[in-house]
Amino acid sequence: MAVVKKPSKAKAVKEGSYDQKLHRLLDEYSQILVVSADNVGSRQLQNIRMALRDDSVILMVKNTMIKRSVRLHAENTGNSAFLSLSTLLVGRIRFLHIHGFTYFSLSYM
């Protein structure tokens, strides 16, 4: 018989705060760019984050947590369009939440 491990309270609090952050980003930002982060070093990714800091937010969390939060957000808001994001989460995929899609943003990628 398999033993089911109960999640710790700290993990539940962390997941809850992450859910709130993703829900706020999905509501606040008008566009989401899905970016593959394969063969991208941490320093390069940090430089991109610093360059885009004013206009956008890069979300870097495990895909399973993103899928869970997107599903919960779609259930809470009734907007099933968010569910299509879950199918894109394979490999090292990141969400780039942007207010306005500009050439300036693309020049850093």
C-alpha positions in Angstrom: 0.0 0.0 0.0 1.4 3.4 -1.0 1.8 6.0 1.6 0.3 9.4 0.5 2.5 12.2 1.7 0.6 15.3 2.9 2.0 18.6 1.6 3.6 20.8 4.3 1.9 24.1 5.3 4.9 26.1 4.0 4.5 24.5 0.6 0.8 25.2 0.6 1.4 28.9 1.5 4.0 29.2 -1.2 1.7 27.7 -3.8 -1.1 29.9 -2.7 1.0 33.1 -3.1 2.2 31.9 -6.5 -1.4 31.3 -7.6 -2.3 34.9 -6.6 0.7 36.3 -8.4 0.0 34.4 -11.6 -3.8 35.3 -11.4 -2.8 39.0 -11.1 -0.4 38.8 -14.0 -3.0 37.1 -16.2 -5.5 39.8 -15.3 -3.1 42.8 -15.5 -1.1 42.1 -18.7 -2.7 42.4 -22.1 -0.4 39.9 -23.9 1.6 36.8 -23.1 4.6 35.7 -25.1 5.6 32.1 -24.7 9.3 31.7 -24.9 11.6 28.7 -25.0 14.5 28.9 -22.6 16.6 26.0 -23.9 20.3 26.7 -24.1 19.9 30.1 -22.3 22.3 30.8 -19.5 21.2 32.3 -16.2 23.3 35.4 -16.8 21.7 36.0 -20.3 18.2 35.4 -18.8 19.0 37.9 -16.0 20.1 40.5 -18.6 16.9 40.1 -20.5 14.9 40.4 -17.3 16.7 43.7 -16.4 16.2 45.1 -19.9 12.5 44.4 -20.0 11.8 45.3 -16.4 9.7 48.4 -17.1 7.3 46.8 -19.7 7.1 43.2 -18.8 7.5 40.3 -16.3 9.2 37.0 -17.1 7.6 34.2 -15.1 9.9 31.3 -14.3 8.3 28.5 -12.2 7.8 24.7 -12.7 5.4 23.9 -15.6 3.2 21.8 -13.3 2.6 24.8 -11.0 1.9 27.0 -14.0 -0.6 24.5 -15.4 -2.3 24.2 -12.0 -2.6 27.9 -11.6 -3.8 28.5 -15.1 -6.5 25.8 -14.6 -7.6 27.4 -11.3 -7.7 30.9 -12.9 -9.8 29.6 -15.8 -12.2 28.0 -13.4 -12.5 31.1 -11.2 -13.0 33.6 -14.1 -14.9 31.3 -16.4 -12.4 32.3 -19.2 -11.5 29.0 -20.9 -9.1 30.7 -23.3 -6.4 30.5 -20.6 -6.5 26.7 -20.8 -4.9 26.7 -24.2 -1.7 28.0 -22.5 -1.3 24.6 -20.7 -0.7 22.7 -23.9 2.3 24.9 -24.7 4.1 24.0 -21.4 6.6 21.4 -22.5 10.3 21.7 -21.8 11.9 24.9 -20.5 9.1 27.2 -21.5 8.6 30.6 -19.9 5.8 33.2 -20.0 6.7 36.8 -20.8 3.8 39.0 -19.7 4.0 42.3 -21.6 1.9 45.5 -21.6 2.8 46.6 -25.1 4.6 44.6 -27.8 7.3 46.8 -29.0 10.4 46.4 -31.2 12.4 47.5 -28.2 11.3 44.4 -26.4 12.2 42.1 -29.3 15.7 43.6 -29.6 16.7 42.1 -26.3 15.8 38.5 -27.2 
